[in-house]
Amino acid sequence: MHNGDMPASRSSDSTARPTERVPFEGFPAEAFEFYAALAENNTRPWWQEHKSRYESEVRGPLVAMLSELSAEFGTPHVFRPYRDSRFSKDKTPIKDHQGGVIEVEDAIAYYVQVSASGLLVAGGWYAPAGQQVARFRESVVGPPGAELERILRGFGGARALSASMGSAPTPRSTTGRASTRSTWQVDGQPLKTQPRGFPADHPRIDLLR
């Protein structure tokens, strides 16, 4: 469940484990302003000149937050800021966001991202194995499925899942810290048709997909 799309797969992006231990005091407005400026100046010379800002305003607070959460949720990983542009027409060197992830169980993770749009927090099931999907569908058609549907509807959606929902990141605060207002969305990458063995009119077809 999350309010936007995870921008990159962990399998295709190098990560680093944070080692710093400093108190987390929130994300400053300068963190979001950094990425607004980067959007206009995404070059290696600009990055080298402003890398210290990235370290203090973006990476530092993110590492501090993930480090505080690690005791409860597990080992965090911080994505590297550099883009892999080898197979892309876009040759800008730096990502337009900074992400971090904590995988609590196999294919189940929490994700946080800082960008010019604001702060995005996501959590859910990512790139599961086939056997995991099969077990999930077995649960969906049983009593656990009704409970899951009730929880998902609590996020405001009339349907359990939607095939296409736009992202709505949390707005930035003008007072120096990220706003506490949020817009939550339930999203996913469903099948275009019903999965094999299930009727198209199943009452929980959105979840089964």
C-alpha positions, -999 to +999 in steps of 0.1 A: +000+000+000+014+033-009+007+068-023+029+066-054+050+043-075+083+030-063+108+046-088+134+019-090+139-018-084+164-028-057+177-054-081+187-028-106+201-002-083+231-003-060+224+005-023+244+014+007+238+006+043+238+037+064+263+036+093+259+071+108+241+074+141+227+110+145+193+120+159+166+124+133+150+159+134+129+159+103+135+168+067+143+205+062+127+225+034+161+228+018+160+191+010+131+196-014+146+229-027+178+210-035+159+188-060+140+217-074+174+233-082+188+200-095+160+198-120+174+230-136+210+221-132+215+183-136+251+183-146+282+168-130+299+203-124+267+215-106+266+183-086+302+185-075+297+221-064+265+213-044+272+178-032+278+190+003+242+203+003+230+168-007+249+152+021+237+176+048+201+184+036+190+151+020+211+121+027+219+130+063+183+133+075+173+102+055+201+081+071+192+094+105+156+084+101+163+050+087+189+043+115+163+051+142+138+027+125+163-001+120+159-015+156+122-022+150+121-029+112+155-042+101+185-032+082+180-001+060+195+005+026+200+039+010+199+041-028+229+058-045+221+092-061+237+084-094+216+074-125+225+044-146+221+061-180+239+034-201+207+023-218+188+056-216+184+085-239+184+107-208+220+112-199+215+134-168+238+120-141+218+124-109+185+110-099+156+134-093+149+118-059+166+101-030+152+068-018+157+044+011+142+010+018+138-015+047+129-050+036+112-066+066+106-100+050+112-115+016+095-092-010+079-071+018+094-037+023+089-001+034+102+027+012+107+064+017+116+090-010+126+127-010+122+147-042+111+182-053+075+170-051+078+163-014+081+132+008+067+099-003+063+069+020+053+035+006+050+000+019+039-033+005+047-064-015+073-059-042+084-084-069+070-115-052+078-150-062+052-172-080+046-193-049+040-162-028+014-150-053-003-183-053-005-184-015-018-148-015-046-156-039-056-186-018-059-163+012-079-136-008-107-161-016-109-171+020-118-151+052-084-132+052-095-117+019-125-100+035-104-085+062-078-073+037-106-057+016-120-039+047-085-025+055-079-013+020-113+004+018-103+022+049-078+042+028-107+058+010-110+037-022-143+024-034-124-006-049-097-026-033-072-019-060-071+002-091-052-006-123-041+030-127-038+056-099-017+087-102+008+096-075+000+123-050+031+131-029+028+149+004+030+186+000+060+205+012+059+228+042+071+264+039+080+264+076+111+243+073+098+207+077+078+183+056+040+188+060+021+161+080-008+162+054-009+132+032-029+116+004-029+078+005-034+056-024-036+018-029-018+009-061-003-020-079+005-036-112-025-059-118-031-084-146-051-071-175-074-102-173-084-125-144-058-150-132-061-185-143-087-205-123-107-175-111-139-161-127-139-126-140-169-117-118-152-128-086-162-103-058-125-097-050-111-098-086-092-066-081-072-082-053-068-115-072-053-096-102 
